[in-house]
Amino acid sequence: MATPSGILDGLFDSPRKQRRFLIFSATVLLIGIAAFVSLVLLRGTSNAFTDTISNTPAQLATPEKTVPFTAEQREIARKFIRTAVVRQDLDAAYSIVHPDIRGTLTRKQWDKGAIPVVYYPARNWKTAAFVIDYSYTTSALIEVDLVAKPGADQRPHLLFFLGEKRAGDKPNGRWLVSYWQPHWKPPVPQAVG
């Protein structure tokens, strides 16, 4: 009798080849089952944040209307620099600072001098140059260029940011100083070696 010849000749000749064929077939079957389950049965998870389409118009942010920086605001800024920054009259400064600066300090605590306002012995507080960063109906931010008194143990020239807000954020509230910080940052020391 003639033996058939072909591609599968010798595939099942030994138990080792039969075992390898069984392992290979089982692996292909498991990969096929995993692919079927993931593609047909699971089909991905549902979106937890479903997109809803609304017919209401979008609420667009409208920029605040810019207004000129007034003489009253300049006067408050100069008074703050003289009274709180240069520390010439802390009692008068208490009434022109916003709670953003004052916090929970009472007038008695404020008058003792330990206040959250950076001290600077400015000699030019009457004539300091102001650069307006922005001026809106209820808030403003300016840059103040101060020069120290001769012999002061401070940087001789320093730029500060001064913010103002209206009391109660009302368009007709009185102006109060709400922010005071130097623009200068200390240099980062370089590593030795």
Protein Blocks (a to p, Z undefined) as FASTA:
>chain_A
ZZdddfkgoklmpmklmmmmmmmmmmmmmmmmmmmmmmmmnnppadfbdcdddfbdcddd
dddddddddfklmmmmmmmmmmmmnopammlmmmmccfklnmmacfklmmnopacbdcdd
dfklmmoccddfbdcfkbccddddddddehiacdfbdcdddddddehhiakbccddfbdc
dfbdcdddddeZZ
